Amino acid sequence: QVQLVESGGGLVQAGGSLRLSCAASGRILGILTMGWYRQAPGKQRELVAAILGGGYANYADSGKGRFSISRDNGKNTVFLQMNSLKPEDTGVYYCNADIRMAGERRNYWGQGIQVTVSS
């Protein structure tokens, strides 16, 4: 079984920064794409940023220039550095990973972590 555990969320004032982390554990042979999604109250879950194993990253327009995604392949961990936070960045942030195990490849979600940006 595989688990994704997120950390680093919390309450921050507008203009502040947070760094989210997500560690994958279990019988993992390799991790393809890792990413972060956000679900704001009353809205659908949306992609914030994603990164491939080789380091290529893509971002939603809302986070370009403010957010930076990175990963530590040796530790099966993905990070999201969020700077110049805005109230509209508020939501539950979910880690997502496309994981290769013995004989199969599956997509996993973390439990979600709250990020609240006050104005």
N, C-alpha and C positions, 0 to 999 in steps of 0.2 A: 504494500500500500504506500501511497505517496501523500505527503502533507506539504502544504504551503503555509508558512506562518509569517504574517506581516507585523511590522512594528514601526514606531516613529511618528504616528499620528498625534493629533491633539488640537489644542486651541491656540491660535496665533493671531496677532493683529495684522491688519492689511499692511502690506509692504514687508512683512516678515518672511522667514524661511522655515522650511521643514525638510527633513530628509527621511523618506520612507525606505524601509528594507523589507525584503521578502526572501526567506530561506526555504528551499525545497529539500525535503529529506525522504528517504525510502530507498527502494531498490531501483535506483536510477542509473541507466547506462549513458544517457546523454539528454541534454535539454536543447531543443531547437529554439523557437521563439519564446521570449519572456516579455511580459508587458504589464502595464497598469491601466485599469479602467476606473471610471468614476461614475457614481450614480448620485445625482442630486435629488433632493426631495421632489417627488412628483414627476420625475423625468426618467427616461430610459438610461440604462448603463451605456456609457460611451468610452471609446478608446482615448486614453491620454497620451500614451507613448508605448512603443514596442521596440525590442532590440533583438537582432539575430545573434547566433553564437559567434559570428565573426566580428561583431561590433556595429554592424550597420543598424542605424536607428531611424525611426520615423515618429513624428509628433503630430498631434492634433493642432490645428491652427491656434487654438486658444492658449496653448502652452509654449509655442515657439518663441525662443529668445529668453524664456523665463525658466523653463524646466529642462533638466538634463537626466537622461536615463543611462545607466551603466550596469555592468554585471561583472561578477567574479565567477568565472566558470569553474574554478577549482573548489569553490565553496557553494556552488549551485545557488547563488544569491543574486538578486537584482535590486538595484537602488533607483530611487527617483528623488533627485534634488530639485526642490521647488523654491524658487526665489520670487521676490516681488509679488507675493501672494495677494489675491483679490478676493473679496467676499464671494464672487461667483465661482471660485475654486472650491467652495464648500461642498462636501458630499462624503459618501463612503467610498473609499478607494479599495479596489480589489486587485490583487495580484493574479496573473494568469500565466500558465506555462504549458508548453507543448512538449511532453516528456516521452522519451523513448525508454522502454523497459524490455525485459526479456520477452521476445515474441510479439510485442505490441507497442503501439504509440497512442497515447491518450492525452487529452486536454484537461487540465486541473485548474480549479479556482481556490484562492484563499478565502478566509472567512470574512474579510473586509475590515477596514480600519477607518475610524471617523477622522476627518479633517474639517475643522471649523475655522473660518477666517472672519474675524469681526471687523466691522468698519470703524 
